[in-house]
Structures are given as structure tokens and as C-alpha cells.
Amino acid sequence: MKNNLKPGKDYIGVGGGVLIFNDNKEVLLLKRTSEAKNEAGYWQKPGGTVEIGERAVVAMKREIKEEVNVNIDIWGYLPHTDHIIKKDNQHWVAFNYLARVKSGKLKNMEPHKHEKMEWFALDKLPKKISQTTKESIKNYKEKKYIKL
């Protein structure tokens, strides 16, 4: 029997995201559609929810493959984000990683969730960026990460 409890709403959700860089030191961001469960219209790093029994780093590799069709090489770990979205009555704890594309061809696999996918230079980022992405970029720029 499956319950109807929702992570992030009925209990603290566990998720994360990955700052993926290309050879030009640009970061991949996705723009959330109006169908997104929160922060519609905001740009964010790809990522998602950690499933029960799944390690966070494995979840991020799976989520990236599901969202943008590439396999990644995770090379760094950023501080986590306490993502509390008061207006949506949601609470998430997000694990944040750094990576590069290992293989595959970028493709938006979830157009119902992301209307755009673009590479951005760190000094030319869009205005509306999600809290988890903003904090991750700030920590990366300040070299607050662990190399793996």
C-alpha cells in the first residue's frame, strides 16, 4: 500500500543538484516550467530527489541522466543547502556536487519540468536563480568545496 505523503511537504525532502561545467568553464542551468513543484520560472542546476536506499551521489548521477541525458564525472562536493520555501510550505535538504560531462549528448529529457537548458558563464548568469543554485555558485566561487 502506497501512502500519499509528499517529500518536502509532509516531511523534509532529501535531494540535491550538480553544477556541471563544460570546457569553457560555463555552468549548465535549466529553467523550470510552470509545472515544476516549486520555483517555477527560476533557473537551477540539474538534480532531484534521493530515493530510499540510494546514496546521494548515485542519486545525482541518475537524476542527471534522467533530466539531461548525460553521464557525469563528479569531482567535487559543495556544502549542503537548507532549502526552505515558505510560500510553498516546503522544506528540502539538498546535497550539492561539482561535475563534468563524461559521456552522452545533452538533451532536455523532461520538457514538462524544464522549458530551457543553457550554458552560462559565471559572470553572465540569469537573474532568477533558485536558492540551491545561487548558494552552490557562491560556494564554488569562494572555493568552499571538497575535491573528490
N, C-alpha and C positions, 0 to 999 in steps of 0.2 A: 504494500500500500504506500503510495507516494503522498507526502504531505504537500501543502500549498505554501509553506514558508519560503520567503524570498531572501537570498543573501543581500546584505546591505540595507534591507528594510526591516525584516523581522529579527535579524541577528547580524552581528558585524560580519561583513563580507571580506574575504581574503582574495586579493587579486594582485595585479602588477602590470608592468609595461616595460618596454625596451626602447632605449634611444639607439636607433640603428643609424650608423654613419656610412656614407659612401666614400670613395677615394678622394673626393673634393672637400671632405670634412663637413658635408651637409647632412642634416638630420631628416629622417623620414617622418612626416606627420600626416594624420588622417583627419578629415573634417567630418564631425558627427552630423547625422541627419536628424530630422525631427522625430524619427522612430527610435532614436537612442534612448536608453533607460535613464540617462541624466546628461546634463551639459550639452544639449542639442545646439548645434551651430559652432561649437568650440573645436579647435584643433587639438589633437592629442597624439602621443606616441602609441604605436600599436601594443596590444596586450589584452588581458582579460582575467577571467576568474580561475582560481586554483580549485580543482576538483578534489573531493575527499580521496585520500590515499595517494595523491600526486605531489611530488616535490615541486616547489615554486619555480625552480629553474627549468624543470621539464615542462611545466605548465606554460611558461613563457615561450619556449621553443614550439610547442604545439599550437598555442594561440597565434603566433606569428605566421606559421604555415597555414592555418585556417583563414586568417584575415588577409594576408598579402602574398601567399603562395611561394614564400622563400624559406630556405633553411638558413639558420643563423649560427654564427660562432660567438658565443657570449664571452666577453673578455674582461668585464668589469661589473662591480656591484656598487650601487649608489645607496644612500640612506633611504629607509622606507618613508612613505607618506601616510600620515593620518588624514584621510580624505573624508571629511565630514561635510556633507552637503545639506545644510539646514533647510533650504527651501524645498528640497525633495525628500526630506526626512530620511536621509541615507547616511550610512557610516561604513567606510571601507578602510582596510589596511592594505596598502599597496607596496609590493616589493619591486624595486627598480633596478634595471640592468643596462649595461652598455654592450653593443654588439656590432658586428659587420655581417654582410650577406655572405654566406658560404656557397650557396648554390640556388638555382631556380630563377624564374623570371617574375619580376614584380607584377602583380595583378590584384585589383580590388575584388576579393572573393565575397565580400559582404556589402554590396551596394545599398542594401536596405539600412545598414548601420553607418556607412561612410560614403558621403557624396563625392569626396575628392581625396586624392592621395598625391602628395608633392614632397620634393626635397627642398629644404630651406637652409641657407647659410645661417649660422648662429647670430649674426648681426643683422639679419633681414627676416626675422620671424613675424608671423601674422599677429594681429593684436589680441584676438580672442583665443587664449591658450588655456587648457584645463589646468587645474591646480597641480595635479600629479606631474604633468609635463613641465610646467613652469618651475616647480621645485627641483625636478631632476636636471633640467638645463642649468639652473643656478648652481646646483651642487657640482655638476660636471665642470662648469666654467671656473669654479673655485677649487677645483681638483680635490673635492671631497668624495672620493670613491676608492674602492679597493680593487686593485688589478688582480684578476683571477688567472 
